[in-house]
């Protein structure tokens, strides 16, 4: 998949390219006419600034959503293993000299 017309994401720990164009998402959804119809219906009303997130949401394969859903359920259950508190991220980004 052309890097200018796709995004890279991790699914099950592996790098996967997903379409980053309207036509690419249409092609990816061709297997599911109902989902493609939903995409087409919502596309016209999506504000331009929200288009990248909209395209990504429809471009992500089911495996990615399964992984996202499992992570959300784990977090809701109180399991924050593998998470980094925001204040730790701020320190990491700013560096020790910012303290």
C-alpha positions in Angstrom: 0.0 0.0 0.0 1.4 3.4 -1.0 2.7 5.3 2.1 1.1 8.6 0.9 -2.3 6.9 0.7 -2.1 4.8 3.9 -1.4 5.0 7.6 0.6 2.6 9.7 -0.8 1.1 12.9 -0.1 -1.8 15.2 -2.5 -4.7 15.4 -1.6 -7.7 17.6 1.9 -6.2 17.8 2.5 -6.2 14.0 2.7 -3.1 11.8 -0.3 -3.0 9.4 -1.0 -0.4 6.7 -4.6 0.9 6.5 -6.1 3.1 3.8 -6.0 6.9 4.3 -8.1 8.0 1.4 -11.9 8.0 0.9 -11.5 5.7 -2.1 -9.2 3.4 -0.2 -11.7 3.0 2.7 -14.4 2.4 0.2 -12.4 -0.5 -1.3 -11.6 -1.8 2.2 -15.4 -1.8 3.0 -16.5 -3.5 -0.2 -16.8 -6.8 1.6 -19.5 -5.4 3.9 -22.3 -3.5 1.9 -24.0 -2.4 5.1 -20.9 -0.9 6.6 -20.1 0.7 3.3 -23.6 2.2 3.1 -23.1 3.6 6.7 -19.7 5.0 5.7 -21.2 6.8 2.7 -24.2 8.1 4.7 -21.9 9.6 7.4 -19.1 10.8 5.1 -21.0 13.8 3.7 -21.8 15.2 7.1 -18.4 14.8 8.6 -16.6 18.1 9.3 -13.3 18.4 7.5 -11.3 18.6 10.7 -12.8 15.2 11.8 -12.1 13.4 8.5 -8.8 11.8 9.5 -10.4 10.2 12.6 -13.5 9.3 10.6 -11.5 7.6 7.9 -9.3 5.8 10.4 -12.3 4.5 12.3 -13.7 2.9 9.2 -10.3 1.8 7.8 -9.3 -0.2 10.9 -10.0 -3.9 10.5 -12.1 -5.9 13.0 -9.0 -7.3 14.7 -8.0 -3.7 15.7 -11.4 -3.0 17.1 -11.3 -6.3 19.1 -8.0 -5.2 20.6 -9.3 -1.7 21.4 -12.5 -3.1 23.0 -10.4 -5.6 25.1 -8.2 -2.7 26.3 -11.2 -0.6 27.2 -12.7 -3.5 29.2 -9.4 -4.1 31.0 -9.2 -0.5 32.0 -12.8 -0.4 33.1 -12.0 -3.4 35.3 -9.2 -1.4 36.9 -6.3 -3.1 35.3 -3.9 -0.3 34.3 -0.9 -2.5 33.6 1.1 -1.2 30.7 -0.2 2.3 31.2 1.9 5.4 31.8 0.4 8.1 34.1 0.1 11.5 32.3 2.4 13.2 34.8 5.2 10.6 33.9 4.7 11.4 30.2 5.0 15.1 30.9 8.3 14.4 32.7 9.6 12.2 29.9 8.7 14.7 27.2 10.0 17.8 29.1 13.2 16.0 30.3 14.9 16.2 33.7 16.0 19.8 33.2 12.3 21.0 33.3 12.0 19.9 37.0 
